[in-house]
Amino acid sequence: MDSVDQKILDILQADAAMPVAAIAEKVGMSTAPCWRRIRKLEDDGVITRRVALVSRRKANVPMTIFVSVKAPRHAVEWLQAFRKLIAEIPEIVEAWRLTGDVDYQLRIVVPDVETYDLVYQRMISKLEFSGISSAIAMEEMKYTTAIPTKYIAVK
């Protein structure tokens, strides 16, 4: 990885649909070597996938709810069942296992509170929880899928 790879990653994180020729021009190289670098970044697993970001409002899921989950017990069987449950619910768009007082943090997107209640009811009907606490986001102050590339070890 070098500074050109960092620039390529920054460009692709901003717009993965940008043509390779335009990326090459921005980083000061010809198209073929730029394409090879992008392929290498993909082959090395630095670029894990390219996706389209969909407007939550236009997809009618404008509400974001953060859900803190406490497990009733710390057992492999419960964790496996929880993993299966969250994989089955498309409204759960992120799930994190945490340290501290809360065991898991979920980010759920839904059209409204009534729909969230259906998701909640589905969760508690399929698995036992020690505690679930929900917080409705009132304002999205910052959202990005881009990660900072300045920490990549440059050669």
PLY file of the C-alpha trace (Angstrom):
ply
format ascii 1.0
element vertex 155
property float x
property float y
property float z
element edge 154
property int vertex1
property int vertex2
end_header
0.00 0.00 0.00
1.21 3.46 -0.82
-0.20 6.98 -0.94
-1.71 6.34 -4.40
-3.62 3.35 -3.01
-4.88 5.59 -0.19
-6.10 8.16 -2.72
-7.80 5.45 -4.76
-9.56 4.17 -1.63
-10.70 7.67 -0.69
-12.11 8.19 -4.19
-13.88 4.84 -4.26
-15.35 5.39 -0.80
-16.84 8.65 -2.05
-18.08 7.19 -5.36
-17.54 3.51 -6.17
-19.22 4.00 -9.56
-16.60 6.47 -10.75
-15.02 5.22 -13.99
-11.48 3.88 -13.66
-10.27 6.46 -16.21
-11.51 9.29 -13.97
-9.91 7.72 -10.89
-6.65 7.28 -12.78
-6.69 10.92 -13.82
-7.31 12.07 -10.23
-4.36 10.05 -8.91
-2.07 10.91 -11.82
-1.66 7.59 -13.58
-2.94 5.79 -16.67
-6.06 3.65 -16.66
-4.57 0.13 -16.87
-2.20 0.44 -13.88
-4.98 2.11 -11.87
-7.35 -0.75 -12.69
-4.66 -3.26 -11.63
-4.26 -1.45 -8.30
-8.01 -1.55 -7.69
-8.09 -5.28 -8.51
-5.18 -5.88 -6.12
-6.98 -3.96 -3.36
-9.99 -6.23 -3.96
-7.89 -9.40 -4.15
-6.07 -8.46 -0.92
-9.41 -7.94 0.85
-8.84 -4.22 1.45
-11.92 -3.49 -0.67
-14.43 -6.04 0.57
-17.33 -5.09 -1.72
-18.89 -2.24 -3.67
-22.46 -1.32 -2.88
-25.14 1.23 -3.69
-26.22 3.42 -0.78
-29.99 3.80 -0.78
-31.79 6.82 0.64
-33.62 5.68 3.77
-36.28 8.35 3.23
-36.96 7.30 -0.37
-37.04 3.65 0.76
-39.60 4.66 3.44
-37.44 3.69 6.41
-36.59 7.16 7.78
-36.66 6.19 11.45
-33.49 4.90 13.11
-33.74 3.14 16.43
-30.76 2.08 18.52
-31.49 -0.97 20.62
-29.36 -2.05 23.57
-29.66 -5.74 24.37
-28.69 -7.61 27.52
-28.36 -11.36 27.19
-30.01 -13.54 29.86
-26.87 -15.68 29.98
-23.54 -15.83 28.24
-23.75 -19.15 26.45
-22.72 -20.22 22.97
-26.20 -21.60 22.25
-27.87 -18.26 23.06
-25.33 -16.35 20.97
-25.90 -18.67 18.00
-29.67 -18.22 18.31
-29.22 -14.43 18.54
-27.01 -14.40 15.43
-29.67 -16.40 13.57
-32.44 -14.09 14.76
-30.74 -10.85 13.73
-29.83 -12.35 10.34
-33.54 -13.05 9.72
-34.70 -9.48 10.40
-33.86 -7.11 7.52
-34.74 -4.02 9.56
-31.68 -4.73 11.72
-28.96 -3.14 9.62
-26.14 -3.25 12.18
-25.37 -5.40 15.19
-22.42 -5.10 17.53
-21.23 -7.24 20.47
-19.95 -4.94 23.20
-18.04 -4.79 26.45
-19.61 -3.12 29.45
-23.16 -3.06 30.80
-24.83 -3.70 27.44
-24.05 -6.92 25.59
-25.23 -5.96 22.09
-26.13 -2.80 20.21
-28.46 -2.92 17.22
-29.30 -0.27 14.66
-32.76 -0.75 13.23
-34.38 1.23 10.41
-38.17 1.31 10.06
-40.95 3.53 8.69
-42.50 4.23 12.10
-42.82 3.21 15.75
-45.57 0.71 14.97
-43.24 -1.18 12.64
-40.49 -1.11 15.24
-42.94 -2.64 17.71
-43.53 -5.50 15.26
-39.76 -6.05 15.02
-39.52 -5.94 18.82
-42.40 -8.42 19.20
-40.74 -10.74 16.68
-37.47 -10.62 18.61
-38.96 -11.34 22.03
-41.21 -14.10 20.65
-38.19 -16.01 19.35
-35.57 -15.47 22.02
-35.25 -14.68 25.71
-33.59 -11.39 26.72
-32.51 -10.04 30.09
-33.21 -6.51 28.92
-33.94 -4.46 25.81
-33.73 -0.68 25.74
-34.59 1.40 22.69
-33.66 4.95 21.73
-35.18 6.70 18.73
-32.75 8.88 16.80
-34.10 12.40 16.46
-31.48 13.78 14.08
-28.78 12.20 11.94
-25.85 14.50 12.63
-23.19 12.52 10.79
-23.35 9.38 8.73
-20.67 7.96 6.51
-19.60 4.58 5.28
-16.11 5.87 4.53
-13.33 4.96 6.95
-10.26 7.14 7.42
-7.38 5.91 5.28
-4.71 8.04 6.95
-3.87 5.19 9.36
-2.93 2.74 6.61
0.76 1.91 6.80
2.21 3.51 3.69
5.32 2.08 2.10
0 1
1 2
2 3
3 4
4 5
5 6
6 7
7 8
8 9
9 10
10 11
11 12
12 13
13 14
14 15
15 16
16 17
17 18
18 19
19 20
20 21
21 22
22 23
23 24
24 25
25 26
26 27
27 28
28 29
29 30
30 31
31 32
32 33
33 34
34 35
35 36
36 37
37 38
38 39
39 40
40 41
41 42
42 43
43 44
44 45
45 46
46 47
47 48
48 49
49 50
50 51
51 52
52 53
53 54
54 55
55 56
56 57
57 58
58 59
59 60
60 61
61 62
62 63
63 64
64 65
65 66
66 67
67 68
68 69
69 70
70 71
71 72
72 73
73 74
74 75
75 76
76 77
77 78
78 79
79 80
80 81
81 82
82 83
83 84
84 85
85 86
86 87
87 88
88 89
89 90
90 91
91 92
92 93
93 94
94 95
95 96
96 97
97 98
98 99
99 100
100 101
101 102
102 103
103 104
104 105
105 106
106 107
107 108
108 109
109 110
110 111
111 112
112 113
113 114
114 115
115 116
116 117
117 118
118 119
119 120
120 121
121 122
122 123
123 124
124 125
125 126
126 127
127 128
128 129
129 130
130 131
131 132
132 133
133 134
134 135
135 136
136 137
137 138
138 139
139 140
140 141
141 142
142 143
143 144
144 145
145 146
146 147
147 148
148 149
149 150
150 151
151 152
152 153
153 154
